[in-house]
Each structure stands twice: as structure tokens, then as C-alpha cells.
Amino acid sequence: MPRTRKRMTQRGTIADSEMRKAVDICLQENQSIRSVAASLNICHVSLSRYIKKLKLYQNKSGPKPVFGYRAHNKVFNKFQENQLADYIKNSADMYFGLSPIAIRKLAFDFSLKLNLKVPKTWTDKNNILY
């Protein structure tokens, strides 16, 4: 029987719409962060951090802030990842399966072709792969 991890906290489970609603209440109705966080059952530190990011976005017109956890080292977006997976599956269906090393090379070449930011280890190990 496989082990399943039992979640100990509820961190990062607040929906983005809930957080935006809390920010609107804080900024438009001039209520305190702690009172809004307590009424909506949100961590007041997360709410204040999100408000700070939102104010910075309004001043500099940078990328719109995103609430929640996300991978910091993700190279491909969902669409690109699906394209790569479809290509690998297609080649396997044509009896031209790719080895794991060939798939890594393909992913590296695909990222270079799309001019994506890749981890430093990919460029360091590129000399080893070829």
C-alpha cells in the first residue's frame, strides 16, 4: 500500500479570487489587514505581502502579481510542455522511440529554439550530452 502524505497546514490553499476580494476590501473600504484576514480566514502576513506586490505593480506597471505557490525552476509553460510530450508520444507510436538522454537533448534544443531561460546546469551539462 503506497504512503500518502497527510497535509498538516492549510497554507497556499486560498483561492486567488478570495485573496483579490480581501485586497479590494482592504484598499477600497479602508479596513485593516488583520480584521479582513480574520473575517475571511486568511493569513494576515500573506494578505499584506500580496497588497505590497499589488501596490508595486500599480506604480511600475511590471508583471501582474500572482498569488500562491508556483515552481521557480519551470522552463516550459503548459502548452510547450504538451507540444514536447505529443512529439515524444508520436515518435514512439512510429516505432522511433527516443532514449531518456535523447529526450533531454530534445528538451534542451527546444528551449534554445524558443529562447527560454534555462537553468545553468543545462548549459553546463550540454557539453557532456553532445
N, C-alpha and C positions, 0 to 999 in steps of 0.2 A: 504494500500500500504506500503510495507516494506521500511525502510530507507536504503539508500546506502551511504557509506562513500565516500566522494569525496577526492581524493588524492591531497594534497597540494604541495608536492615536488616530485622530481624525484630521491630521494635518494634510493640507493640499487637496481636500475633498470638496471645498467650497466651489460652487459653480461660478463661472465668470459673470453671469448675469446678476447673481446675488452680490458680488463684490462691486459691480458697477452701480447697483441700486444703493448700496451703502455709501459709496463715494458721492453719489448725487445728493443723498440726504445730508451728508456732512457739508458739502460745498454750497448747496443751494439753500438749505434751511438753517445753516449755521449752527448745527448741533455738534456737540463734542464727539470726538472719535471714539472715546471709551463708551459713551452712552449708546451710540449707534451700534458699536460692536457687540455690546451686551444684549441689546434688543434683538439683533439678528443672529446671535450666537456665532460671531466671527472673532478671530483673534485680533485684538486691537493693534498689535505690532504689525501684522500683515496688512491691515487696513491703512495704517499710517504710511507704511512703505509704498503701497500702491498709490496713495494720494500724492506722495512726494514724486513718484515716477510720472504721474499724470500731469502735475504742475510743470515738471521739467519738459515734458513733451509739448505742452502748450506754449512754452517760452521759446523752444528751439526748433520746433517742427521736425523732430527726428522720427525714428520709428515708433509707432504707437505701442505703448506698454502692454505686455501680455501678463495676465495673472496666472499663477500656477507653476508647476514643475514641468520642465522640458529638458530633453537631452542637450547637453552642452557640446557634445562632440559629433553631432549628426551631420553627415556630409550631404546626403541626398534628401530631397523632400519626398513626399509620398508618391507623387506622380513619377518622378525619376526612378525611384526605387521599384515601382511597379513595372516601368519600362524595362529595367535591367532584369527583373525576375522573369518577365514574359519572354525576353530574349533567351535567357538560360533554359527555360522550360521548352521553348520552341526548338532550340538546338538539341535538347535531349530527346524530344519527340522525333527528330530526324535522324536519330542514332548517331549524333555527333555531340555526345556528352562532353562537358568540359570538366577538367580536374579542378580541385579546390584552388590550386596555385594559378591556373588559367583564369578562373573566375575572379581572383584577386587582381590579376593583371588587367582584366577587362574592366573591373570597377575603377581601378586607378586611371586607365586610359579614358574611360567615360567621364570621370571627374575633371581630367585635364581638358577634354574636348569642350566641356560646359563651363570652363574657367571657374570652378568651385574652389572654395577654401578647403584644403585637406590638412589632416594632422601632419606634423613634422615627421613622424615616424614613417609615414607613407613615402615621403620623398627620400628619406634616409635608406629605407629598405628597398627602394626601387632599383638601386644598383645591384642588389642581391638577386632580385627576381629575374632580371634580364641577362 
